[in-house]
Amino acid sequence: MPITRHESTAVYSKVTEANGLVFTAGVIPTDLSRDCEGQTAEVLAEIDRLLAVCGTDKSKVVQATVWLNDIRHRDAMNKSWTAWLGGKDAPARACVEAKLIDPRMLVEISVVAAK
């Protein structure tokens, strides 16, 4: 089975293709001055870009994992999430509270999509 890695460093690849599936790394925001809704919108735009690199899109996302630095941010994150989905093609999803790499970072998201 061929595996294709994109935007790789010595530590990780931002997105990987294998067996007809696309896997993103945990995508984090760069503008940490934004609230959770804004950080989520930024992360989802980057996920769109990474999926496009592999020739797929959000309509083919089958699974998502969302990490929040505080589970009380779930409603704010969901505002951007539901806008991104446009009311259709919702994947299976886990949403958990976790300590993220920077205390200003409010959200991290990883997805798996079909090609």
N, C-alpha and C positions, 0 to 999 in steps of 0.2 A: 504494500500500500504506500503510495507516494505521500509525503508530507511536505507542504509548502509553508514556510515561515516568512512573515513580512515585518519590516521595520524592527529588526532584531538587534539586540545588544548582547554583550557577554552574559547578561543575567536573564533576559526574557525576550520574547517576541510579542509585539503589540497584538498581532492577530495571526492565527495559524489555521491552515486548511488541511483536512484529512478525511478520507472516506466519505466525501460529499457533505461534510459539515464544516462550519466555520466557528472558531473559538476565539473570543477576545480575551485579552488579559483584563484584569480589573482596571477600568478606566476611571481616572480621577480628574477633578477640575484643576485648572491652573489659576483661575481668578478666585482666590480665597476670600476676597472682600464681599462676595455675593452671598445672599441668603441661600437656604437649601433649595428652594424652587429654582433660583438662578443657576446654582452649581449643577443641579440635575439637568437643566436644559443644556448647559455647556457639555456635560458628559454625554448626553444622548446625541448631540450633534457630532461629537467625536466618534461615537459608536456608528452613526450613519456613515461617516467617512470611512471607517475601518471596514465595514461591511461592503461598501462600494469597491474598495480595493480588491476584494475577493469575488466581486460580481454578484453580490446578493444585496438584500435590503431588509429593513425591519419587518416587513410582512412575512418573512420566513424565519423570524426568531422563534425558537421552540422552547427555550428555557432562559431565565434570567436570575441572577443573584444580585440583590441590592444590600449593601452594607451602609448603615447610618451610624454616625457617631452618637446619636441620641434617638431612640425609637420615637420620641415625641415629634420628630421632624417628618414622620411618615406622611401626614396629610399634605405638607408643603411639597414633598418629593412627588407624591401622587398627582399633584396639579400638573407638573411638567410631564410626568409619565403618561397620564391619560391624554394630554394634548398631543404628545408624540405619537401615541398609538392611533389617535383619531377615532376612537370608539370601535376599533376592529382588530382582529389578529392578535389578541392578547395571549402571550406565552404563559407557560407554567412559570411561577415566580416564587422565590423565597426573599423575604425582607427581614434582616436581622440587625440588631445593634452590635457594634464592634468598635473597638478602639482603633482609629485610623492613624496613619503615619504622621499627620500634623493635626494639632487640635483645632485649627481653623478649617480643616477639611471636613465637610459635613456628609458627603456621600461618595460611594464608589460602586460601580456597576460592571458586571461581566455578563456576556450573553453567549449563547450557542445558537447558531442559525443553520438552516439547510441552504445548500447552494441553489 
